[in-house]
């Protein structure tokens, strides 16, 4: 570990600048860059303008939000490669194509080499920048696990960053690759993990806890159903059979919520509002490593999910529903008896006098 990196991890440099090098040239749609502009907690403005106490200066290099263009923009990445922009977080958006099967061309490029004018592939940028990065963040399901570009039968051999670099890959500071899936990723998830990584690199915060798929446990520790406002309908055996039904669980319409790790039902989409199940949409599994192959056709319910739903619907679900309603009406959905006019005190209180 270099002196600069040691300083970064112990937080002794109060004037440090953490660079965020955002490679957007992969096989993707720039959905994460667009989604991030809608983040509110924190917002990207909060991070870049220094509105958060204790946060070091952040230099953000994303082509969609950059003032520079062309060679001036790419120079930031060349400077980082040459040790002139340190410490830095390498962010990759979009799937990584297999350039060993590209024929006579290339699958994805991001800028050109100044010495020969030839495109620099995303793979080459990862090879150049990953060894010196203080943290590596794969953002979006394409970058994390391959996503839609990596569907069966694709010609590019697309893969996620962990598949390209290796799942056990560690940065110079010992941090694993951090995966933030989603198609696109939830906006506040993006800025929150970016904030955590900046604090970590600056030596002012802990590394995020990750699960086996390298996702932050704080965000992906629950299934969609466990955070869904319709989850209570499940145990009562109430399942929707038509779209637009907001009083039943959507699993029989193809919702994959019981087996998908996602915090969108809890966090909403923008400003705490929206998110697939929250607005009547089914969960299609877009945050999962097997997306989309393991979840298509999206509107066909899983056989075992449908079986479980029918079991709940025709066995203990109605029993739960009956006794819960009875208990609610007889006990909880009414005021206590002592809240009535009368000549006697009926609260059970016995005065000392």
N, C-alpha and C positions, 0 to 999 in steps of 0.2 A: 504494500500500500504506500502511495506517495505521501510526501509531507502535506501537500495540499489536501489530499483526501483524509488524512489523519486529522488535520485541523477541522475539516468539514464535519467529521463524525463526532468530534468533541465540542463543537460549537464555540471555539475560541475566537473565530474571526467574525466580529460584529458587522463588518462591511461586506461580507461575502455576497456573491451573486450566484444563484442556482439557475443554470440554463435548462430549459425544457426543449429538447430537439424532437420535433413531432414529424415523423416520416409518414406522409400521407399517400405515397405513390403505389401502395400495394393494390392487390386485386380487391377493390371495395368501392363504396359509393360516397365516401366522405361523410357518412351519416353521423359519426361521432363528433366530428368538428362542428357540424350544423347543430346537433343536439346540445352540445356544450354551451352554445350561446344562450340557451334557455335556462341554464342553471341559476338557482336563486339561493341555495344554502350549502356551500357558499357560491357566489357568482364568480365568473371568471374575472370580472372587474375588481371584485374584492381582493383576489389574489394578485393581480397585476399592479393595482394601485396602492398596495400596501395597507389596506384597510384593516387587516387582521393583526392584532398585537403579537409581537414576537416573531413575525414572519420575515425571513430575509428577503432581499430583493430577488424577484423572479424575472428572468429574461425569457420570454415565450416566443418560440420560433415555429409557427404554424402557417403554412402557405395561404390558407383561407383568410386568416386574420392579420397577416403581415402587411406592413407598409411597403417593404422592399419587394422586389420581384427579380426573376432571372438570376444572373450571376451574383448580384448583391445578396439575395436571399440564401442561395446555396453556400455562400462564403461562410456563414455561421457554422454549417456542418463541417466544412473543411477545416475551420479554425479548431473545432472540437477535436477532430481527428488528430490535429497537430499539437494538441495540448494547450491551445490558446483560449479555450472556453471551458473552465473546470471549476467546480464539479458540474456534471450534467446528468439529467434523466433522459434516457432514450425511450420515446413513445413510438410505437408502431401501430398504424391503423391500416386495415386491409390485409387480406391473406397473402402469404408468401408463395409465389409460384416456384415450381421446380425448374430452375434454369438449366438443368442437365438434360432436359428433354424439349428445349425450345426451338430445335431445328436451326435455321439460319438467322433467327431473330432473337427477341427477348420478350418476356411476359410483362414486365413492369419496369419503368424507369423513373428516376427522380433526379433531375438535373443532369449536367454533362461534365465530363472530365475537362478541366481547363487545358490540359496538355495535348489532347487529341480530339476534343469536341464530340466524343462518343458518349452515349447515354450511360449513366451509372444505374445499375439495377438496384432494386430494393434489397436484394440479397447481399449485394456488395456493400451497401451502406450498413446493413446489420453486421456484416463481417468486420467492417472498419471501426464501427462505433461501440459495439457491445463489449469488447474487452476492456474499455476504459470507462464505461458507464458506471455511475454510482447506484443507479436503479434502472431496471428495464420494465416498462409497462406495455403490455399488449392490450389495446382497447378496442372493444367490439368483438363479436363472435367470429368474424372473419380472421382477425388478427390472433385471437386466442386459440381457436380450434379449427379454423379453415372456413366454417360457415357455408354460405350458399356457393361461393366459387369452388369449394371442395366437394360438392355433391358427386355421388357415384356417376362415372361416365364423363367427368370433366376432362378437357384436353390438357390442362395446365399443370396437373399434379399439385394443386394448391394445398397448403397446409398452414397451421398456426405457428406462431413464433416458438412455443415450446417444442413442437415437432421439428422445427428447423434447427434450433440451438441445442435441444436436449432438455428433457424435463427436469433433470437434476442440475442444470446450469445455475451457477451463482455469479453474482457480480463481484467486483474486487472487495466490496465490503461484506460479502457473504449473504447478500439478499437474493432469494429466488426470483425468478421471473414472476411478475404480478399480472394476473389475468383478470380483466374486467369485461366479461361477456355481455351481450345484449345486441339486438338488431333493430335500432342502435342501442347503445348503452344508455341507461337512465341518466339524464343530465347532471343531477346532483351527485350521483355515484362517481361520475367522471371527476368533477371538481373536488369532491371529498378525498378520493384516493390520491389525486394529484397533490392536494394540500398535505396529506399525511406523508407522502414521499418527499416533498420539499422539506418538511420538518425533520424527517429521518435523515436526509442527506446533510442537513445543516446541524445535525447532532442535537436537536431540540425536541425530539419525539421518538417513540418506539416504532419498530417496523410493524406493518400490519400483519395480523395473524391470518394465515392462509390455510385452505383445506387441501385435500389431495389433488384437486383439479386446479390448484394455485389461485383460487378465488378468495377474496377477503371474506372471512367467516362472518364478520359484522354485517355484511350485506347479503350473503348467500347461505346463511346458516339455517334458514327456514325454507320450506316449500311454499309455492304460490298459495296452495290451499290454506296453510297455517297462518297466512297473513291476509287471507281474502275475507271481505265482509259478507260473503255468502257461505262461509264454511259451516256456520251453524245449521244451515238447511240440510247438510249432508246426514248428520246423525238422526235427523227426523225423517229421513227418507223422502225429502222433497226435491225432485229433480225436474228441471225444465225440459220440455219436449219441443218447444218452439222458440225462436229467437225473439228478443224483446221482453221476455219474462224476467222481471227483476226481483222476483220473490222465491227463486229456487236456484239450486246448484246447477252449473252448466256442464257437468262432466258427461252427460249423455249426448251433448251436442258436440263433443270432441275436445272439451277443455282438458289439457294435460296437467292442470294444477297439482294433482296429488303427487306427481313424480318429478316436478320441475323446481329447481332452486332459483328463486327470484324474489326480490323485495319490492317490486313495483306496486303490488296491492297495498303495502304499508306506506310507501313513500309517495305514491302518486307519480305523476309525470312532470308537471311543471308547477312550481309553487304549491306542491302538495295536492294538486288536483289532477284527475284523470288517471290513466293507466288501464291496461286491457280489461281485466275483469271488473274494474270499478265503473266502467262505462258500458258494460254489457257485452264485451268481447271475450272470446275464449283465450286461454293461454295456449300458445302453439309451441312452446318450448325453446324460444329463441336464445335463451341464455345457456343452453346445455351443449356439452361436447358433441352429442350426436345430431345436432340440428344441421340441416332439416331432414336428413334421410330417415332418422328413426321416428319422425313425427308426422310424416305425410301418409295419406291425405289428411290435412289438418282437421277437417270437420268429421272425420270418422272416429268415433270413440274407441278407445282401447278395449279389446275384448275382455280383459280382466277387470278393467275399470267399470265397464258396463255390467259385468257380472256382480261386482261388489255393490254397485248402485242398485241393481234389482234386488239383491239380498237385503240391503238396508230398507228399501222401499216397501218390501212385502213382509218383513219380519219385525225386527225391533223398532224400526223407524216410526210406524204408527203408534206403537205403545209409548215410546218416548214423547211423541207429540201430544197424545191424549193426557198423560199424567202431568206433563209440563204445563199444558193449558189449564188443567184443573187446579194445579198448585198456584198458578198465576192468578186465576180468577178468584179463588177462595182465600188466598192469603196475601199475595204481594201486590196485586193491582187494586188496592183499596187502603184507605186511611185506617189507622188504629182506632179502636172503639172509643178511647178516651177523648178523641177530638170531636166531641159533641157537647152541646149545651145541656146542662142538668144541675141538680142541687148537690150532687155528690162528686168528689174527686175520684176518678176511675183509672188513674195512672199506675196504681200499685204503690204510690208513695205514702209512707207512714211518718208523719212529723213527730219530732221528739217531744213536742209539747202536747 
